[in-house]
Amino acid sequence: MNSIAAYIILGVSLAAPVGPVNAAQLNTGIKNGFFHAWIFGIGALSADVLYMIMVYFGVGQIIEFALVKIILWSFGCFVLLYTGIENLLSLHKIELAMKLGKKILLRRSLLSGFFMSLLNPLTILFWLGIYGSVLAQSAETFAGDQLLIFSIAIIVGVLLWDTIMATLSSGARRLLSIKLLKVISIISSLFMIGFGIYFGIQAYHALF
């Protein structure tokens, strides 16, 4: 049980660092409430699980190809710049949503989370690197069924952080003024744009 708890904590630690996915989830919660933020996180988790499966079956080596890295950095740059700028241009929707209770489809939040995580190079490198190392280390000590249990424990940790983020963002939506919510939304959008620029620089360096 101590080992399972450690892997749950590892899952939380993997999901917790401030990055474009967390920033986008925060934005989603502020604009649309708890369930949209939580479903966004579920979408992101789905991409995480996909990469975990790839690592488990040894597909992760494709990340070493230069062309693949260029494509990943470029896609990440485009997605984050587009999302960050779109969020800045739609700040007025926060006030509109608060007044009218306007909601977007949960399916859109799910797909946004999935593609945000799927095309985020940091997510890819993180899971292929960190989870790959954890898998290699655990394989020396534990059997296959135990590796599966520990992998599920990591997913539970990520899901726990997803719930925390959704709760915080929806709580902020209820407790803070519209003006302050807009400030938080601007900051999270700038985070996404900053990461997008960073990914673009990495794509440029990988290309030349």
Secondary structure, 3 states (H helix, E strand, C coil): CHHHHHHHHHHHHHHCCCCHHHHHHHHHHHHHCHHHHHHHHHHHHHHHHHHHHHHHCCHHHHHHCHHHHHHHHHHHHHHHHHHHHHHHHCCHHHHHHHHHCCCCCHHHHHHHHHHHHHCCHHHHHHHHHHHHHHHHHHHCCCCHHHHHHHHHHHHHHHHHHHHHHHHHHHHHHHHCCHHHHHHHHHHHHHHHHHHHHHHHHHHHHHHC
